């Protein structure tokens, strides 16, 4: 990994965006008039260093809840795949000895997650806006680094 690495947006391209799953289920004719939701997220990533590609799989689960945070019978689940081609990906990879996979810099991974999350946030809002059950769900604004679990294959930055 280069010490003088710099994220250059013009070197990052989304080459694939695919909806894997998208569903909204209800157990009754419920309308969530309060607009309260509980969100959970799962993230996976994979690296193909030789192709300069990073793939992300982001799953979002949404549960409509009442004022006491109890589920009210509306459940949504979405999974999307995004594949990024990064011209200078090698600058952000650590090929440590003994590791079968390269480790990606946490700042680059956080940048990619931020792009993916905001893209998927718009897709989910558009998809749910037309439903009478939800009336449009906006995912919360979050720090993308919070989606990176400690057991994922990333290089932690001391400043993050």
N, C-alpha and C positions, 0 to 999 in steps of 0.2 A: 504494500500500500504506500503510495507516495505521500510524503509529508506536506507537500505544497498542493494537495488536491483541492479542487474548487468545483462546486456544483455550477454547471453552466446549463441553464434551462434549454437553450437551443440544441443541446446535445442529447436531450431526452425526448424520445418519441413513443407515443402509445401506438403499438402495432397491432394490438388485438384487444377487443372489449367484447365479452360474451356473458350473457345472462345464463347461468346454470340452473337457477331455481328462483321462482317468484310466486308466492302464494299469499292469499289473505283468506283466513278462515274465521267463521263465527259460529258459535254454538247456539245463538238465538238472534232474533232480529234486534240487535243492539246498535245503538248509535252512541258513539263516545262523544257526547256533547261537551264534556269537560276538556277533552283533548289531552288527557294525561297518558303517558306511555312509559313503559319500562323497556330499556334497550340492552341487548347483549351482543357482543362481537366475537368472532373467531377469525384469525388471520393465519394463513400459511404462505410461505414464499419459497421459490426455487430459483436457482441461478444456473445459467448455461454460459460460463465464462467465455468459452471459445466463440460463441455466437453473440456475445455482448448483450445478453438478454436476462431480464429478471421478470419472473412471473409472480403475481399476487393473486390469492384466492381469498376474498373477503366475504364472510357470512354475517348477516345481520338478522337478529331475531327481535321482534317487536311485540309487546303485549300491552293492550289497552288496560288501564287500571283506574280504579275509582280514587277518591280523595284519601282513602286509607291505604292506597297502594296495593289493593287486592284486585286480581284479574277479573275482568267483566265479560269475558267470552269472545274477545277479538284478538286473534293471533296472526302475525304476518312473519314470513321468513323469506329472505332474499340472499342469494349467493351469486357473486359476479367474479369473473376472471379478467384480470388485466395483464397484458404482457407489454413490457417496456424494452425498447432497444436503447442502449446508452453508449454513445460513441466512445466515451472515455471511461468505461466501466472498470477497466483494469486498474485505474487510479484509486478505486474504492474497494478493492478486494485484497484480502490477506490470504496467501497460500501457505499457511503454516505447515511445517512438517508434521506428519502424523495425522493430519486431517484429510478425510476423503473429499470434502467439499470446501470450496473457498468460503471465507467469512466476509460478509459485506459490512462496510462502514455504517454505523448506526445513523449518522446524519443523512447519508444517501438513502438508506432504507426508510427513514422517517419522511424524507422528501417524497419518495415514491408512494408511500402510504397516504400522505397528505393529498397528493394528486388523485389517487384512487378513491379515497374516502369522499372527497368533494364531488367527484364525478358520480359516484354511486349515490351520494346524498341527493343530487338533482334527479337522478333516475327514479329513486324511490319516491320522492315528492311527486314527480309527474305521474308515476304509476298509481299512487294512492289518492291523488287529487280528484280523480274521476269517480271515486267510490263513495257511495252514500254512507258507508260504515265509518270510514276514517276521515273523509273530507280533506285529506292531504296531510301526510306525516313528514315533518322536518326532523331529520336526525340532529342530535345536539352537536354543537361545535365542540370539538375535543382536541387535545394534543395528540397528534398522530403517534408519537413515541409511546403513548400508553397502550397502543395496540400491539406493540412489540413485546412478546413474552420473553422472559429470561432464558428459556430453553431454545429459542429460535437461534438460527445461525447468523448472528450479527456481531460486528466489532463494536464494543461500547466505547463511546467517546467520553473522555474524562470531563468535558465541559457540559455534558448534557444531563 
